[in-house]
Amino acid sequence: LALFNTRFLRLCADADPRVRPLGYALRLWAGGQRLAGNRAGGGPLLTNYALTLLLVLFLQSRSPPVLPSVRRLRLLAGPQERARVGGWDCSFPREAAALEPSGNRQSAASLLAEFFSYFGTLDLGGLLLSPLEGRALPRPPPEALGGLRPGPLTLQDPFELSHNVAANVTARTVSRFVRCCRDAARLCRGPEFLQKSRRGRPWGVMRLLQPANRGNFGNSEGKFLIQVPLRPPGGCGGVPQSEVSAAVAFVLREVLGCGCEPEDAGTPGGTPGGTPGGTPPRDECHPEGGT
């Protein structure tokens, strides 16, 4: 079964030129968010295999699909490509040339952004993610799952249908995955993803993938950081900059219980909380509870 799983993933990678870069990007992103690997404070994490299957399922579910469902692949398998292992049907074409070209013309960057939006809005606890059918299904009752062990994330193996490849993942990790997807989707809708940066900051996909820049996703201590852009030292509507900053800091610290620190404070030649030449300063704020 492991051999056929490997061949299946290779077929998916060969079927469309967008699959490999999307897979690499998601692994890099998930590693930077501590969602994929062995263990972390939130418990067992997604394996690279499970993360790749999430990508496959997402690409199968597009309209039109980027990748065919496993059920469709069974119909395309030739006589020499039909196989059963341990009673499971592992039939699918061995070469991508046997597949119909995808009618989906979205860019890889657009699909990456849609991946985050897709999984950021799903109620994963009530779904069966099925590469066999190529979509997320309402989860049947346990007695109808054929031995499949449901969990906070129920991701069915493409061939061994009684195997949940994410059975080790805890509810806390799934919640973090959904939250990180929502944060990433929000970033993908913003100007730092859609437009080239004019301030020398990372932009586009690199803004999303850089592990050291955790402004929207949390820092090494697990805190959630929010960058708050403030106006230049001239102030806002006639109110001096110092008063604007003090008011914002009061609300964040005293009302919302956040900790605040100027991102560029102490920059040589700059103003407190700002940069040379009057560039708008940014405050980095994080809930003290580490939410």
Disulfide bonds with the S-S distance in Angstrom:
none
